[in-house]
Amino acid sequence: MNNILNLAITGVQQLVPYVPGKPIEELERELGLTGIIKLASNENPLGPSPKALTAIQQTLPDLARYPDGGGYRLKQALSDKFKVKPEQITLGNGSNELLEIVARTFLTPEHEVIFSEHAFAVYPIVTQAVGAKSVEVAAIDYGHDLDAMLASVTAKTRMVFIANPNNPTGTLLAQDALEKFVKALPDHVICVLDEAYFEFVSAEGQSDSLAWLQDCPNLLITRTFSKAYGLAGLRVGYAFSSVAMADLLNRVRQPFNNNMLALAAAEAALGDLDYLNQTIALNQAGMRQLTTAFEHLELGWIHSAGNFVTVALNQPALPVYQALLRKGVIVRPIANYGMPKHLRISIGTADENAIFIKALTEVLNHV
Ligand SMILES: *Cc1c(COP(=O)(O)O)cnc(C)c1O
């Protein structure tokens, strides 16, 4: 039988692709409506930093050239800000690409990869895509169970993924517990610490995990311009590691994986502290607005350290999600994360949050 499915590597045959949040345009087409609001992909509700837009304008005339494949200026800016050597930095087409590059660099079908139940959906995808074995460890209170994860390490374990805070649950591990875990991993295990929401937690005074890099040559810390820096559409992520690890990742990545506009915009956004502070303040106010509403509606939620919050509906979430869509509000169902009675809501502007709260209140009174 010449079935092309059988020709794919085993992991890919069983791969379930990532399901993104529903795009605004798609719902607008379906409903014939405009003015739809999307609180589904943890994007920055302020739009991009004005400094990033100016940098893009200034870069447009150069587009006939290839971008700087070494990302010199952006790495320099990251190096200055975070006090890490440029040689310790790897740039990615979104931090998603970095998760994929680290998997392709270190994993084969002989290896096991540990991650938590309810953890970010990309970890099993990048694991399966290279044919390695996923080892999912049961969560406690929707968060990582570090002791159980450590106990799951075997001679075959090559990688552990930790999202801190985690998406879609928003749970945050204490830095001292996480540091102990990272330092207890044996030498044959690569630890990927995904800090996509770093700016939101560092605003709350959490200590910086970059200090651990000195003692941990196997540690990769990934961050992104997609969330707090408002550049999800441009795809820029970065990772900090030992120089030796960065050297390996740079062998595997495509030579021009970040485009010229993305590099320029990210560098400008990194320097826009006013925008970042505004983003964090808006997020804190929006988090209070949403959780206060959940309290009034007698709904539970998972305390979140990110720019989103996951609400417990105590009933199947899919019909609620669909009813919200019909009212022009896109949120995120997370049944694919083993949470069919929860919805994840990205924090929007005050107006967007109010529209969502009104729609949810109406839907819960009628479903
Ligand atoms: C959003 C997100 C990412 C990836 O974002 P990129 O846009 O690819 O940088 C990575 N990890 C987690 C936990 C996320 O929520």
The ligand as a Gaussian input file, in Angstrom:
#p B3LYP/6-31G(d) Opt

LIG

0 1
 C        3.203000      32.465000      23.471000
 C        4.128000      31.450000      24.060000
 C        5.321000      31.085000      23.428000
 C        5.723000      31.421000      22.034000
 O        5.603000      32.616000      21.571000
 P        6.358000      33.088000      20.263000
 O        5.353000      33.984000      19.635000
 O        6.690000      31.915000      19.399000
 O        7.573000      33.764000      20.751000
 C        6.174000      30.202000      24.054000
 N        5.867000      29.681000      25.227000
 C        4.734000      29.976000      25.865000
 C        4.461000      29.348000      27.179000
 C        3.822000      30.857000      25.290000
 O        2.672000      31.107000      25.908000

